[in-house]
């Protein structure tokens, strides 16, 4: 029994430190040790914890196999918290892999039924409802559920700081930067500082806020460097995916990096890396949207427009002065008009960049339709359509044909 408990405690320490893969291995060893002494409840507890850590480490197939195994063999004296956690993570896997709205609503209904009359974590249901509301694009309702989760959190289940983390993101998406700043401060008061993820998440939201408020490239780069340093020892694929997204967006805003279409531009180098969380279809849509934003940045650069981050850019590009390709100069007696055989390099690149931007928009739209169809909403299609409108506005200002 002592060996099982030692393994369980070591796994808990590894999980709090952000070493999800190590924690999963230790919990599976603890499960085997529990079976050796005939402790079915201990086996159940350790296996469910191993599944949760395995999912966080980026292996949903193994996590689901573990969860289905424990659900089939759930002992009568199974710990209530782990029985709840098993059901919660099945919901999370379905949401990340094939989020059909009716099926998710059914899983939520089952969770509500199980929670009735049992001592489950007080905030978890509100947090799960917020996740589904966010997936269908109802940001205001999702924020309300996050606020409820923060208020009723009893110290078990989802971290209190995670409710603040997600609420801060929702506030930015609702264009409420002051409220986002308040939630970032609240993360530090949540009492979860023993988790390595808390410092990382606060840095993420500070970087999001800086992007939304158009901070200078030097400040953005400093925040990105801090985030990179803090994620070095973690074993969570979702953090690696976030870091990839931030790195591309920050580098696209740095004028010292030059033309983003260059093959040696660091943003292009990041985009060529394999998406870490390739199994999560929401992340895959985000990756397509990121690639669209990159192609739009390439088009803006060639058109002589200032760089912006399309994730938080809510105003149309300022085309009142007219777009001017990079290297464009007024022609005079000393600069005779170019002939068709003598175009500037930037002008020559514009049709190609316009074509690639449109192709990236089509690629993102195809995935948006698929995901929105499952979730019975249209907000992802609207996000892509907004970017397509920016592309066509630049094309019209430059008098580029279809």
Residue pairs with C-beta under 8 A, 6 or more apart in sequence:
1 37
1 39
3 33
4 30
4 33
4 34
4 37
4 39
4 42
4 46
7 26
7 27
7 29
7 30
7 33
7 46
8 26
8 27
8 30
8 45
8 46
8 49
10 26
11 22
11 23
11 24
11 26
11 27
11 30
11 46
11 49
11 50
11 53
12 23
14 20
14 22
14 23
14 26
15 23
15 49
15 53
16 194
16 195
16 196
17 196
17 233
18 195
18 196
18 197
18 200
18 233
18 234
18 235
18 236
19 233
19 234
19 235
20 53
20 54
20 56
20 57
20 234
20 235
20 236
21 53
21 54
21 57
21 235
22 235
23 49
23 50
23 53
24 50
24 51
24 53
24 54
24 57
25 50
27 46
27 47
27 49
27 50
27 53
28 46
28 47
28 50
30 42
30 46
30 50
31 42
31 43
31 46
31 47
31 50
34 40
34 41
34 42
34 43
34 45
34 46
35 43
40 73
40 75
40 77
41 75
41 77
41 78
41 79
44 70
44 73
44 74
44 75
44 78
44 79
44 82
44 83
45 78
45 79
45 82
47 66
47 69
47 70
48 66
48 67
48 70
48 82
48 83
48 85
48 86
48 89
49 82
49 85
50 66
51 62
51 63
51 64
51 66
51 67
51 70
51 86
51 89
52 63
52 85
52 89
54 62
54 63
54 66
55 63
55 89
55 92
55 93
56 236
56 237
56 238
57 235
57 236
57 237
58 236
58 237
58 238
58 276
58 277
58 279
60 93
60 96
60 97
60 279
61 279
63 89
63 93
64 90
64 93
67 86
67 89
67 90
67 93
70 86
71 86
71 90
74 83
74 86
80 118
80 119
80 120
81 120
81 121
81 156
81 157
83 114
84 111
84 114
84 115
84 118
84 120
84 121
84 124
84 157
87 107
87 110
87 111
87 114
88 111
88 124
88 128
90 107
91 104
91 107
91 108
91 111
91 128
92 131
94 100
94 103
94 104
94 107
95 104
95 131
95 132
95 135
96 279
96 280
96 281
96 282
97 279
97 280
97 281
98 281
98 374
99 135
99 281
99 282
99 371
99 374
99 375
100 374
100 375
101 136
101 374
101 375
101 376
104 132
104 135
105 132
108 128
108 129
108 132
111 125
111 128
112 125
114 120
115 124
115 125
120 157
121 153
121 154
121 156
121 157
121 158
122 152
122 153
122 154
122 156
122 157
123 148
123 149
123 150
123 152
123 153
123 154
123 157
123 158
123 160
123 163
124 149
124 157
124 158
126 145
126 146
126 148
126 149
126 152
127 145
127 146
127 149
127 157
127 158
127 162
127 163
127 166
129 145
130 142
130 143
130 145
130 146
130 149
130 166
131 142
133 139
133 141
133 142
133 145
134 142
134 166
134 170
135 282
135 375
136 375
136 376
136 377
136 379
137 377
137 378
137 379
137 380
139 170
139 173
139 174
140 174
142 170
143 167
143 170
143 171
143 174
146 163
146 166
146 167
146 170
147 163
147 167
149 158
149 163
150 160
150 163
150 164
150 167
150 186
153 160
153 163
155 191
159 190
159 192
159 195
159 197
159 198
160 190
160 191
160 192
161 187
161 190
161 191
161 192
161 195
161 198
161 201
162 201
163 190
164 183
164 184
164 186
164 187
164 190
165 183
165 187
165 201
165 202
165 204
165 205
167 183
168 180
168 183
168 184
168 187
168 205
168 208
168 209
169 180
169 205
169 208
171 177
171 179
171 180
171 183
172 180
172 208
172 209
172 212
172 312
175 314
177 209
177 212
177 213
180 205
180 208
180 209
180 212
181 209
183 205
184 202
184 205
184 206
184 209
187 198
187 201
187 202
187 205
188 198
188 202
190 198
192 198
193 199
196 230
196 233
196 234
197 234
197 236
197 239
199 230
200 227
200 230
200 231
200 234
200 239
203 223
203 226
203 227
203 230
204 227
204 242
204 246
206 223
207 220
207 223
207 224
207 227
207 246
207 250
210 219
210 220
210 223
211 220
211 249
211 250
211 253
211 309
211 311
211 312
212 309
212 312
214 308
214 309
217 250
217 253
217 254
217 255
217 256
220 250
220 253
220 254
221 250
221 254
223 250
224 246
224 247
224 250
227 243
227 246
228 243
228 247
231 239
231 240
231 243
237 276
237 277
238 276
238 277
238 280
238 283
240 276
240 277
241 275
241 276
241 277
241 280
241 283
241 286
241 287
244 270
244 273
244 275
244 276
245 286
245 287
245 290
247 266
247 267
247 270
248 267
248 270
248 271
248 290
248 293
248 294
249 290
249 293
249 309
249 311
251 257
251 260
251 265
251 266
251 267
251 270
252 260
252 267
252 293
252 294
252 297
252 307
252 309
253 307
253 308
253 309
255 307
257 265
257 266
257 267
258 265
259 265
259 298
259 301
259 302
259 326
260 267
260 268
260 294
260 297
260 298
260 301
261 268
261 298
261 301
261 302
261 349
261 353
262 268
267 294
267 297
268 294
271 290
271 291
271 294
275 283
275 284
275 287
277 283
278 284
281 371
282 371
284 367
285 364
285 367
285 368
285 371
285 380
288 360
288 363
288 364
288 367
289 364
289 383
289 384
289 387
291 360
291 363
291 364
292 310
292 357
292 360
292 361
292 363
292 364
292 384
292 387
293 309
293 310
293 311
293 387
294 360
295 353
295 356
295 357
295 359
295 360
295 361
296 310
296 357
296 360
296 387
296 390
296 391
297 307
297 310
298 353
298 356
298 357
299 350
299 353
299 354
299 357
299 391
299 394
300 306
300 307
300 308
300 317
300 394
301 307
301 326
302 325
302 326
302 346
302 349
302 350
302 353
303 323
303 324
303 325
303 326
303 350
303 394
303 397
303 398
304 323
304 324
304 325
304 326
304 328
305 317
305 318
305 319
305 323
305 394
306 318
308 317
310 387
310 390
316 389
316 390
316 393
317 390
317 393
317 394
319 393
319 394
319 397
322 397
323 394
323 397
323 398
325 344
325 346
325 347
325 350
325 398
326 346
327 344
327 345
327 346
327 347
328 344
328 346
328 347
329 335
331 337
331 338
338 344
350 398
350 400
351 400
354 391
354 394
354 395
354 400
357 391
358 388
358 391
361 384
361 387
361 388
361 391
364 384
364 387
365 381
365 384
365 385
365 388
367 380
368 380
368 381
368 383
368 384
369 381
371 380
372 378
372 379
372 380
372 381
395 402
